[in-house]
Amino acid sequence: MTSRVYRPDERPDVEVRVDGEWHPGELRMWHHREDGWWANVNWRPKPGMTFVDTVREEDVRLAQVGPRR
């Protein structure tokens, strides 16, 4: 298994797809398993709410717009 952990000051801004919708977030770690790459992310469905989740590679992309909310 291979992984890449980002320090808090290095974490890329990303968008995370949850239930078909893209939400702003932060990439904490990439982890490779037998079934592919997975990302550990923080994501925010709205200001003031943050979730920590693990999602498949195809459900994460680099942020398309401005700074974090």
Backbone torsions as a table, in degrees:
resi	resn	phi	psi	omega
1	MET	NA	145.1	-179.7
2	THR	-124.4	144.5	176.3
3	SER	-146.2	160.2	176.0
4	ARG	-135.7	113.1	-179.6
5	VAL	-102.5	131.5	179.3
6	TYR	-96.8	135.3	172.4
7	ARG	-66.4	155.4	-178.7
8	PRO	-52.6	-36.4	-178.5
9	ASP	-83.3	-1.1	-179.9
10	GLU	-109.6	-7.5	-171.1
11	ARG	-64.5	122.2	179.5
12	PRO	-69.8	145.3	171.4
13	ASP	-75.3	131.9	-179.0
14	VAL	-134.6	174.0	168.1
15	GLU	-118.8	140.3	-175.4
16	VAL	-120.6	128.2	179.3
17	ARG	-88.6	120.7	177.4
18	VAL	-130.7	123.5	-178.9
19	ASP	52.6	39.7	175.9
20	GLY	82.1	-2.5	179.9
21	GLU	-114.4	143.4	178.8
22	TRP	-91.9	133.0	-179.4
23	HIS	-126.8	148.3	177.7
24	PRO	-68.1	149.9	-179.8
25	GLY	-165.5	-166.6	-176.4
26	GLU	-141.6	131.4	179.5
27	LEU	-84.1	122.2	-179.6
28	ARG	-98.0	-36.1	-174.9
29	MET	-164.8	144.4	166.7
30	TRP	-103.2	142.5	179.3
31	HIS	-141.5	127.8	179.5
32	HIS	-97.8	129.0	176.5
33	ARG	-123.0	178.0	179.2
34	GLU	-58.2	-29.8	-177.8
35	ASP	-96.9	14.7	174.9
36	GLY	120.5	-168.5	180.0
37	TRP	-88.1	139.5	177.9
38	TRP	-128.4	148.4	-179.9
39	ALA	-117.3	136.7	170.6
40	ASN	-96.3	121.7	-173.0
41	VAL	-134.2	155.6	162.2
42	ASN	-101.7	136.0	176.2
43	TRP	-140.0	154.1	-171.9
44	ARG	-125.7	110.4	177.5
45	PRO	-71.7	-26.0	175.0
46	LYS	-161.4	160.5	-179.5
47	PRO	-54.2	137.4	179.0
48	GLY	90.3	-8.3	178.2
49	MET	-119.4	130.5	177.1
50	THR	-134.5	134.6	176.0
51	PHE	-118.6	146.5	172.5
52	VAL	-107.5	130.7	-174.3
53	ASP	-149.8	164.1	172.5
54	THR	-118.3	124.7	-175.6
55	VAL	-131.7	159.1	177.7
56	ARG	-67.9	157.1	-178.7
57	GLU	-52.5	-41.3	-176.8
58	GLU	-70.2	-8.6	179.1
59	ASP	-101.2	16.0	177.6
60	VAL	-132.9	136.5	172.9
61	ARG	-144.0	155.8	176.6
62	LEU	-60.3	145.0	-178.3
63	ALA	-58.9	138.2	-178.0
64	GLN	-90.9	-22.5	-174.5
65	VAL	-137.5	157.8	173.3
66	GLY	5.8	-170.3	-175.1
67	PRO	-72.9	170.1	178.7
68	ARG	-60.9	151.5	176.0
69	ARG	-88.4	NA	NA
